[in-house]
Amino acid sequence: ELRMGDLGRGPGEGPALTFEAPPGTAVHAAAPGRVAFSEDSGPHGRQVVIEHSGGYYTAYAGLGSVEVRVGDEVSARARIGDIGSGSQPPALVFEVRKGTRALPPRSWLGL
């Protein structure tokens, strides 16, 4: 079972990106894959982890609502949920992993 805490450290403590946005802003999958984890989990709030081919994972934290379940197959840009109001300011934390190794996430977003 994978969680954001298993995948990496908290916001600002690794290569995760933080995107501030109003609560209710849609969050979409960065790439196609299978939902490996979806839960309300501690300081990161609701989280979704998507497993991609080649041992890659993307993690999304700070969600208010989640529209996917563990085992769901998602396409690139599929809506997985929206940003919640639990953190101040409301924000999405996005992280990429290859196994347990954190990777710079910008290329996954075309940045």
C-alpha positions in Angstrom: 0.0 0.0 0.0 1.5 3.3 -1.1 0.9 6.7 0.6 2.3 10.1 0.0 4.4 9.7 3.2 5.8 6.4 1.8 6.6 8.1 -1.5 8.2 11.2 -0.1 8.5 13.9 2.4 6.1 16.7 3.0 5.6 19.8 0.9 8.8 21.8 0.5 11.0 18.9 1.7 11.8 17.3 -1.7 11.1 17.6 -5.4 7.3 17.8 -5.0 5.5 20.7 -6.6 2.9 22.7 -4.8 0.1 24.4 -6.8 -2.0 26.9 -4.9 -5.6 27.1 -6.3 -9.1 27.8 -5.0 -11.0 24.9 -3.4 -12.9 22.9 -6.0 -10.3 23.3 -8.7 -10.3 20.1 -10.8 -7.2 17.8 -10.5 -6.3 15.6 -13.4 -4.0 12.6 -13.8 -0.7 13.5 -15.4 -0.4 10.2 -17.3 -2.4 7.0 -17.8 -2.2 4.4 -15.1 -4.0 2.5 -12.3 -5.0 4.0 -9.0 -2.8 2.3 -6.4 -3.9 4.3 -3.3 -6.7 6.6 -2.4 -7.3 7.7 1.2 -7.6 10.5 3.7 -4.2 10.4 5.2 -2.8 12.7 7.8 -1.2 16.1 7.2 -1.5 15.8 3.4 -5.3 15.4 3.5 -6.9 13.2 0.9 -4.4 11.6 -1.4 -4.4 9.6 -4.6 -1.4 7.6 -5.9 -1.4 6.4 -9.5 0.9 3.6 -10.7 2.3 4.0 -14.2 4.2 1.6 -16.4 7.9 1.1 -15.7 7.6 1.4 -12.0 6.7 5.1 -11.9 4.1 6.6 -9.6 2.5 10.0 -9.4 1.0 11.2 -6.1 -1.6 13.9 -5.6 -2.3 15.3 -2.1 -4.4 18.1 -0.8 -7.6 16.8 -2.4 -11.1 17.7 -1.2 -13.0 15.2 -3.1 -11.8 12.1 -4.9 -13.5 10.6 -7.9 -11.5 7.5 -8.4 -11.1 4.2 -6.4 -8.2 1.8 -5.9 -7.9 -0.4 -9.0 -9.5 2.1 -11.4 -7.7 2.6 -14.7 -7.3 6.3 -15.6 -6.3 8.0 -18.8 -4.0 11.0 -19.0 -6.0 14.1 -18.0 -8.8 12.1 -16.4 -10.3 14.0 -13.5 -9.3 12.3 -10.2 -10.8 14.9 -7.8 -10.5 18.5 -6.7 -8.5 20.7 -4.4 -9.8 20.8 -0.9 -10.0 23.6 1.7 -8.1 21.7 4.4 -4.7 23.4 3.9 -4.1 27.1 4.0 -3.7 28.2 1.4 -5.6 25.5 -0.5 -3.1 23.6 -2.7 -2.3 20.5 -4.6 1.0 18.7 -3.8 2.3 16.7 -6.8 5.1 14.2 -6.6 6.7 11.6 -9.0 8.6 8.5 -8.0 10.4 5.7 -9.7 10.0 2.9 -7.1 11.0 4.8 -3.9 13.3 7.4 -5.5 11.8 10.9 -5.9 12.2 12.4 -9.3 11.8 16.0 -10.5 8.1 16.2 -11.5 8.3 19.1 -14.0 8.8 16.9 -17.1 5.6 14.9 -16.2 3.7 18.1 -16.5 5.4 19.5 -19.6 7.1 22.2 -17.6 
